[in-house]
């Protein structure tokens, strides 16, 4: 606000200053014309009335004024051209993929074109960040794909050895199958994440029992947690929620499976569901290996793995929590995590009991427009 007031005041000062300069040039021109007018009359031998002399003085004054303007105009014009060329050059560099662009602000044009320059510099910076993220994404995808492919190629080559025992052969085949499954899951997760990040991803909210959904998913994963003799405790309030049941199912499956995966044998998992109007809170707590504090801010980044070796052994791609966060955000909710290495983890998901009607209407219109236009 202060900068706006300063800019407005400065514009008034410049406007008044410009008028004063023009008046001074006019005064100087007419003064010079008044002085040289008698010389011109004697030179040409003219005799003019007082009114004729006045007209001649005015004409000569205008000619002198235009001559002065003609002398100084190229300097001002070149200054503007240099400024415009710097903008055009910056835009051309951005269009060619060079986002390391910063237009230096010229003080003479700051108040007229300051917003334009700031916008271009900001655009270049944001595009540079997006390009860096794109390159990191491609690098991560390439790495995640290359790792199982290298493993498959190595074991496929080993299978060509006729001296392998049947037990070794079956072991290698199991590894190849595991790596192909990992590739398939990576592909599915990439497609799912891309779909969620699209602007028109359809959400189909409906009213259902959230506590029953959580209970059913825990029962469905019983073979996994029973194999590790985990103590799974449920403390679920009876809750009706309006949300996309299938999408939230992906959230709970991912968080429950992570809790099972990273909790050692004979550990415990506690799942709580509490209503805190107008929200509902789901807490999934485990006695697992925990997460280092410095890793927590990056947990929801794509391809981030707090424990690379452990994730790789257990088939993680680093996309699961990114998908979880995106689904929660689409439901106008939040997800938070608290953890320490060796002390387990707590994931807390907070969702509105009922998605806003306006949000649902926007989603429906976007979905209808998308498919109505044949996209």
Secondary structure in CASP SS format (residue, H / E / C, confidence):
PFRMAT SS
TARGET T0000
AUTHOR 0000-0000-0000
METHOD secondary structure of the structure
MODEL  1
X C 1.00
X H 1.00
X H 1.00
X H 1.00
X H 1.00
X H 1.00
X H 1.00
X H 1.00
X H 1.00
X H 1.00
X H 1.00
X H 1.00
X H 1.00
X H 1.00
X H 1.00
X H 1.00
X H 1.00
X H 1.00
X H 1.00
X H 1.00
X H 1.00
X H 1.00
X H 1.00
X H 1.00
X H 1.00
X H 1.00
X H 1.00
X H 1.00
X H 1.00
X H 1.00
X H 1.00
X H 1.00
X H 1.00
X H 1.00
X H 1.00
X H 1.00
X H 1.00
X H 1.00
X H 1.00
X H 1.00
X H 1.00
X H 1.00
X H 1.00
X H 1.00
X C 1.00
X C 1.00
X C 1.00
X C 1.00
X C 1.00
X H 1.00
X H 1.00
X H 1.00
X H 1.00
X H 1.00
X H 1.00
X H 1.00
X H 1.00
X H 1.00
X H 1.00
X H 1.00
X H 1.00
X H 1.00
X H 1.00
X H 1.00
X H 1.00
X H 1.00
X H 1.00
X H 1.00
X H 1.00
X H 1.00
X H 1.00
X H 1.00
X H 1.00
X H 1.00
X H 1.00
X H 1.00
X H 1.00
X H 1.00
X H 1.00
X H 1.00
X H 1.00
X H 1.00
X H 1.00
X H 1.00
X H 1.00
X H 1.00
X H 1.00
X H 1.00
X H 1.00
X H 1.00
X H 1.00
X H 1.00
X H 1.00
X H 1.00
X H 1.00
X C 1.00
X C 1.00
X C 1.00
X C 1.00
X C 1.00
X C 1.00
X C 1.00
X C 1.00
X C 1.00
X C 1.00
X C 1.00
X C 1.00
X C 1.00
X C 1.00
X H 1.00
X H 1.00
X H 1.00
X H 1.00
X H 1.00
X H 1.00
X H 1.00
X H 1.00
X H 1.00
X H 1.00
X H 1.00
X H 1.00
X H 1.00
X H 1.00
X H 1.00
X H 1.00
X H 1.00
X H 1.00
X H 1.00
X H 1.00
X H 1.00
X H 1.00
X H 1.00
X H 1.00
X H 1.00
X H 1.00
X H 1.00
X H 1.00
X H 1.00
X H 1.00
X H 1.00
X H 1.00
X H 1.00
X H 1.00
X H 1.00
X H 1.00
X H 1.00
X H 1.00
X H 1.00
X H 1.00
X H 1.00
X H 1.00
X H 1.00
X H 1.00
X H 1.00
X H 1.00
X H 1.00
X H 1.00
X H 1.00
X C 1.00
X C 1.00
X C 1.00
X C 1.00
X C 1.00
X C 1.00
X C 1.00
X H 1.00
X H 1.00
X H 1.00
X H 1.00
X H 1.00
X H 1.00
X H 1.00
X H 1.00
X H 1.00
X H 1.00
X H 1.00
X H 1.00
X H 1.00
X H 1.00
X H 1.00
X H 1.00
X H 1.00
X H 1.00
X H 1.00
X H 1.00
X H 1.00
X H 1.00
X H 1.00
X H 1.00
X H 1.00
X H 1.00
X H 1.00
X H 1.00
X H 1.00
X H 1.00
X H 1.00
X H 1.00
X C 1.00
X C 1.00
X C 1.00
X C 1.00
X C 1.00
X C 1.00
X C 1.00
X C 1.00
X E 1.00
X E 1.00
X E 1.00
X E 1.00
X H 1.00
X H 1.00
X H 1.00
X H 1.00
X H 1.00
X H 1.00
X H 1.00
X H 1.00
X H 1.00
X H 1.00
X H 1.00
X C 1.00
X H 1.00
X H 1.00
X H 1.00
X H 1.00
X H 1.00
X H 1.00
X C 1.00
X C 1.00
X C 1.00
X E 1.00
X E 1.00
X E 1.00
X E 1.00
X E 1.00
X E 1.00
X C 1.00
X C 1.00
X C 1.00
X E 1.00
X E 1.00
X E 1.00
X E 1.00
X C 1.00
X H 1.00
X H 1.00
X H 1.00
X H 1.00
X H 1.00
X H 1.00
X H 1.00
X H 1.00
X H 1.00
X H 1.00
X H 1.00
X H 1.00
X H 1.00
X H 1.00
X H 1.00
X H 1.00
X H 1.00
X C 1.00
X C 1.00
X C 1.00
X C 1.00
X C 1.00
X C 1.00
X E 1.00
X E 1.00
X E 1.00
X E 1.00
X E 1.00
X E 1.00
X E 1.00
X E 1.00
X E 1.00
X C 1.00
X C 1.00
X E 1.00
X E 1.00
X E 1.00
X E 1.00
X E 1.00
X E 1.00
X E 1.00
X E 1.00
X C 1.00
X C 1.00
X C 1.00
X C 1.00
X C 1.00
X C 1.00
X H 1.00
X H 1.00
X H 1.00
X H 1.00
X C 1.00
X C 1.00
X C 1.00
X C 1.00
X C 1.00
X C 1.00
X C 1.00
X C 1.00
X C 1.00
X C 1.00
X C 1.00
X H 1.00
X H 1.00
X H 1.00
X H 1.00
X H 1.00
X H 1.00
X C 1.00
X C 1.00
X C 1.00
X C 1.00
X C 1.00
X C 1.00
X H 1.00
X H 1.00
X H 1.00
X H 1.00
X H 1.00
X H 1.00
X H 1.00
X H 1.00
X H 1.00
X H 1.00
X H 1.00
X C 1.00
X C 1.00
X C 1.00
X E 1.00
X E 1.00
X E 1.00
X E 1.00
X E 1.00
X E 1.00
X C 1.00
X C 1.00
X C 1.00
X C 1.00
X C 1.00
X E 1.00
X E 1.00
X E 1.00
X E 1.00
X E 1.00
X E 1.00
X E 1.00
X E 1.00
X C 1.00
X E 1.00
X C 1.00
X C 1.00
X H 1.00
X H 1.00
X H 1.00
X H 1.00
X H 1.00
X H 1.00
X H 1.00
X H 1.00
X H 1.00
X H 1.00
X H 1.00
X H 1.00
X H 1.00
X H 1.00
X H 1.00
X H 1.00
X C 1.00
X C 1.00
X C 1.00
END
